[in-house]
Amino acid sequence: MSTYAIGDIQGCFFALEKLLTHIEFNSSKDSLWFTGDLVNRGPQSLETLRFVKQLGKNNRTVLGNHDLHLLALSRQAHKGWKDDTVANILTAPDREELLEWLRHQPLIHHDAKLGYTIVHAGLASTWDLATAMRLSKEVESVLQSEDATQFFQHMYGNEPDQWQEDLQGWDRLRCITNYFTRARFCYPDGRLELKYKGTLDSHPDNLMPWFNVPERANADINIVFGHWAALNGITNTPKTFVLDTGCVWGFQLTAMRLEDQERFWVSCSS
């Protein structure tokens, strides 16, 4: 029995099928964790969403920014981007079933027995695990309520750029969501810089990866995440494991077996 964490698929279902064949995935005994961004920009978002949904309760996925964007589009809370590729989900006969399932996925999953935590992008430097779990529940409770459409209408934006416990209303929920689903670089005080998306070798001197912010309160837990293809699967930081290796850009789709941290990948170029 093995648990495999898989990086951002973004609608590249053929690559996912190839990866599952490569790891000899057995649905009767193995489990899959997904770092989010199941959909968008790739050509098979509908097939990917249907497949992950039918896997069952032993498998886990967290919400990514593209997954939330799909939900916002479904509520007409956003006009969409030119490179969106989710129209076939929005017109599918099982649209509501798929979207309702997606809306009930978390922003974070922690498995104490395995000793791993999975998020899409990152965590605020001041959040320990208990705080992150609590704040995730705040957003999830709104996502799963009658206020979901209002949430999506207020979800987009880069402010506030730093977590403070006294934040309220939509600002509070937007800030929590941005750390979980959009974080890459931060300033040394933990403020988010959401516009710069470069590599670790070329970033401005006043920026650092979220996982290198000094005195990070969650540095004691193993964190699996995606979102940041420019890292090419490498963080050079203990207990952080990035699995987005740019499948949608024609590079690789990567899985890591959590029991021994062995990585597996397949090419997405064809």
N, C-alpha and C positions, 0 to 999 in steps of 0.2 A: 504494500500500500504506500503510495507516494502522493505528495502534494506539489503541484507545479504552479508557480506564479508566472503569468504571461503578460508581456508588455502590450502597449497600445496597438490594437488591431485596426481601428479606424476603417472598418468596412473591407478589409483585405481577407475575405473569408477563405479564398483558395490557399493563401499562405497559412492560415490557421489550420486548415485540414492537413496541409503538408507537415506542419510542425507536430501535430498530434500523431501523425503516422510515424514521424521520426522518433518521438519519445515513447512510442508504443503505448499510448494512452489507453487504459482499460477503464471504462466508465463504471464497471461493477466494483472496482477497488480503489481507483485513483480519484483525486480531487483536483480541481482547477481553481486558481485565483486569478482574477483579471484586474489590471491596474486602472481600468476605466478607459474612456474614449473607445468604446466598442464601435462607434459609428462615425461617419462623415469623412469626406475627402476621398475615401476609397470607393471602389465600384460595387461592393456587395454588402452594404450596410444592413439591408433587410435580412439577408441570409445570416449574417453574423448575429444580429439581435435575436432572431428566432432560435438559432442554435444555442446560444448561451442561456436563454430563458428556459429551454427544455432540459437543461442539464440537471436541475434539481437542487435540493437544499444542501447537499454536501459540497457544493461549489459556491464560490463567492465572487462578487464583483463590486467595485466601488464606483461612484459616479465621477466622471471626468467633465471638463468644460464642454466638450462636444456633445456629450450625453445630455447635459443640462440645456445646451443650445437647442437640441432636438425637441426637448420638452417645451421650451419656450416657443418654438415655431408651431408646435401642435396647439398651443393656446393663443396663437396670433399675437404674442407679446413681443415679437421681433420680426422685422421684415426679411431677415436672412442675409447671408453673404453670397457673393457670386460663385464661390467654389464649394458651396454646400452640395452634398450628394445624398440627401435623405428624402427626396420627394417620394420615392417609391414606398417608404415606410408610412408616410402621411396619407397615402392613397391605398394602402394594403387592406384587404378584408379583415385582417386580424389586428389592425392598427390600435384599437383601444385596449385590447388585451396586452399587446406589447408595451404600449406607453404606460399603462397602469402598473405593470410589473417593473418597468424601469424607474418609475416615480417612487417606488418603495425600496430602492436600493440605497445603501448607506454611503456616507462620505469617508468612512473609516471602518476597517475591520481589524480586530485584534484576537489572536489565538494564543492564550496563555500556555497551552500545552506545547504547541510548536515553538512558541517564543518569537512570533513575528507579528508586525502590524503593517497593514497595507493601506496606502492612500494614493490618490492620483498624482498629486504634484508635491505637496509638502506640508509642513506644520510651522506655526509661529514659534519663534525661539523661546517664548515664555510659557508655552503649553507643555505641561507634563502629560502623560498618557491619560490620566483621569480627566484633566481639563479638556483635552482634545475630544474624548468620547462624549463628554457633557455638551460641548459646543456643537459637535456633529448632530446630536439629538435635537438641538434647538432648530437647526435648519431642516432636518428631516421631518420634524413635526409640522412645520409650515408647508413643506413640499407635499406632504400627504394629507393636507387639510383643504378646506374650501378656499383658503387664501393663496393657493398655489399660483394662480394666474397673476395676482398682485405681486407675489415674490418675483416671478419671471420679468414682470414689467420694471422692477427696480433692481434686478440682478446685475445688469451690465454697468461697468464703470470701474475706475481704479482707485476711488476714494471711499472710505478712509484707507490710507496706505499703511497704517500700523494698528495692531490690536491693542485695545484698551478695554478693560472689563466694564467700564461705565458706558460704553457705546450702547445705543438703543435703536430700536426700530429697524428700518430697512438698512441703515448704515451698518448696524451690528451684523445683520445676516449677510450683507454683501461682503464685509470684511472677512468673516469666517469662511465664506465660500471661496473667496479669492485665495486665501492661504491654502485651503485644501485642494483646489482645482487649477490654480494658475501660477503658483509660486515658482520662481526660478532664482533670480538674484534678489538680494537684500542689501541694505546698508548695514553697517556694523551694529546699529541700534535695533535691527530687526525690521525696519520699514521696508515694505515691498517696493521693488522697481519692476513694474510689469511690462515695460516697453522694450527693454533690452533682452535679447534672446540668444546671445552668442555663446562661445565656448569658454571653458575655464582658462584657456591660454591667452585669450584676447580681450578679456573684460576690463572696463575702467578700474583704476586702482581703488576707487571708493566703494566698489561693489564686491560682494562675495556670494557664493551659493548659500541658500537658506540653511543648508546642513553644516555650514562652517561658521555661522554666527557665534561669537564667543558666549560661553556659559549657557549653551542651549539646554533647556530643561528636559528635552526628550532624547538626549544623546545616549542614554542608557538602554534604549530599546532598539531592536532590529526593525528598520523601516524599509519596506519595499515600495517603490513608486515608479511612475512612468513619466509622461508629459514632456521630458526634456531630451529629445533625440540628439541634440548637439553634444551631449555628454558621451555618446557612443558606448553606453553601458558601463562607464567608469566614473566613480566619484572620488577615489583616493581618500575616502573618509570611512573609518570603521563603522560597522553596523548600519550602513546605508547602501541600498542595492537598487540601482536604476535599471529598468528593463525596457524602456522605449529605445529601440535601436533603428528607428526610421523606416519601418516597413512601408508605410504609405508613400515614402519618397524613393522607394525602390531599393532599399538596403536590406535589413534583416528583421525577422520576427524572432524574439528571444523568449525562452522559458528558463526558469531556475527551479530546480528541485529543492524545496525548502529543507528537507532532511539533511542534505549534505552540501548545499549551495553549488552543486554542479550546474553549469549552464549548457543549454542546447539552443541551436538557432538554425533557421533555414533562410535561404535567399528569397527576396521578394521581387527580384528583377524580372521574373518571367512567370 
